[in-house]
Amino acid sequence: MGNVMTAARPGDGLKTEKAPGHWVLARMGKRVLRPGGMELTRRMLAALNVKGSDDVVEFAPGMGVTARLTLATKPASYTAVERDKAAAEIVGGYLDGPNSRCVLGSAAETGLPSASATVVYGEAMLTMQTDETKRQIVREAARLLKPGGRYAVHEMCLRDGVGGEVRRDVERALTGVVHHGVRPLTVSEWRGLLEEEGFEVKTVETAAMALLEPARVIQDEGFLRALRFAFNVLRDREARRRVFEMRRVFRRHRRQLAAVAVIAVRA
Ligand SMILES: C[S@@+](CC[C@H](N)C(=O)[O-])C[C@H]1O[C@@H](n2cnc3c(N)ncnc32)[C@H](O)[C@@H]1O
């Protein structure tokens, strides 16, 4: 069977067997692609407290689920920066009005003006970068924000104390099944990265890393969409292999993995 999405297909040009895991899930109809699910997203948004006076930049909106929640708060402006052309088109479809847009490009170098935002956030997009690019993206967030502006990240994390050979095993296993670099930091390392780039950490929230657990999929997608996702996965042999392989590895390392949201303020 072909891939399920008919219009814009994220990760286009890549077959299911080669595509990064998040695009395999998206093509099967999954929209929520972050490790702590909508519950952690909601806690992150509550801490960010976006208001009508805020100029918001979202890094890597993916299928635009958080974008829609943010837009519902009617910020003064909303700019998404997304690297994938098809995802950018999907997010673009949710935008209306002159003050919202989706820019195709990298969060490491957005080309947006300095000190133009009061809120920046990104979910499930730093973990997949090298250490150097993680830092560049956090630095870019600091450049975009006005002093006092809020920055939030929602990422996969290693439980504190996971290091050495175990850490290398987890990274290797995740990267092997996701088909993209997956390099989660510990909670202290995520905090440290933000602090080193000029942020003061205000809130840290954690959740289980349960992206592909049935209860979480239903919680995140709603019953009908979850059912459709399961149906799509089950009838596509290659997608089924990829999704079950990812879930097996997530389960095997559930004692080492979690999800974290760090909310910080630019000094
Ligand atoms: C795992 S998905 C997460 C999508 C969405 N934030 C979510 O949580 O559901 C990763 C997203 O990051 C985007 N991405 C990765 N690196 C990026 C970069 N340097 N700049 C902008 N977007 C990037 C991908 O295209 C993809 O949309």
The ligand as a Tripos MOL2 file, in Angstrom:
@<TRIPOS>MOLECULE
LIG
   27    29     1     0     0
SMALL
NO_CHARGES

@<TRIPOS>ATOM
      1 C1          9.8200   14.8790   15.8130 C.3       1 LIG1
      2 S1          9.1700   16.1230   14.7810 S.3       1 LIG1
      3 C2          8.3220   17.1440   15.9700 C.3       1 LIG1
      4 C3          7.2640   18.0020   15.3510 C.3       1 LIG1
      5 C4          6.3950   18.7960   16.3510 C.3       1 LIG1
      6 N1          7.1830   19.8160   17.0130 N.3       1 LIG1
      7 C5          5.7590   17.8900   17.3740 C.2       1 LIG1
      8 O1          6.2440   17.9150   18.5290 O.co2     1 LIG1
      9 O2          4.8010   17.1900   17.0760 O.co2     1 LIG1
     10 C6         10.6270   17.0770   14.4080 C.3       1 LIG1
     11 C7         10.3600   18.3210   13.6030 C.3       1 LIG1
     12 O3         11.5280   19.1430   13.6230 O.3       1 LIG1
     13 C8         11.7260   19.6930   12.3260 C.3       1 LIG1
     14 N2         13.1230   20.1330   12.3340 N.ar      1 LIG1
     15 C9         14.2140   19.3900   12.5840 C.ar      1 LIG1
     16 N3         15.3130   20.1380   12.5830 N.ar      1 LIG1
     17 C10        14.9210   21.4030   12.3240 C.ar      1 LIG1
     18 C11        15.5960   22.6370   12.2080 C.ar      1 LIG1
     19 N4         16.9150   22.7220   12.3460 N.pl3     1 LIG1
     20 N5         14.8760   23.7420   11.9500 N.ar      1 LIG1
     21 C12        13.5310   23.6790   11.8070 C.ar      1 LIG1
     22 N6         12.8240   22.5450   11.9010 N.ar      1 LIG1
     23 C13        13.5140   21.4100   12.1660 C.ar      1 LIG1
     24 C14        11.3340   18.5500   11.4300 C.3       1 LIG1
     25 O4         11.1350   18.9460   10.1090 O.3       1 LIG1
     26 C15        10.0730   18.0940   12.1320 C.3       1 LIG1
     27 O5          8.9720   18.8910   11.7760 O.3       1 LIG1
@<TRIPOS>BOND
     1     1     2 1
     2     2     3 1
     3     2    10 1
     4     3     4 1
     5     4     5 1
     6     5     6 1
     7     5     7 1
     8     7     8 2
     9     7     9 1
    10    10    11 1
    11    11    12 1
    12    11    26 1
    13    12    13 1
    14    13    14 1
    15    13    24 1
    16    14    15 ar
    17    14    23 ar
    18    15    16 ar
    19    16    17 ar
    20    17    18 ar
    21    17    23 ar
    22    18    19 1
    23    18    20 ar
    24    20    21 ar
    25    21    22 ar
    26    22    23 ar
    27    24    25 1
    28    24    26 1
    29    26    27 1
@<TRIPOS>SUBSTRUCTURE
     1 LIG1         1 GROUP 0 **** ****
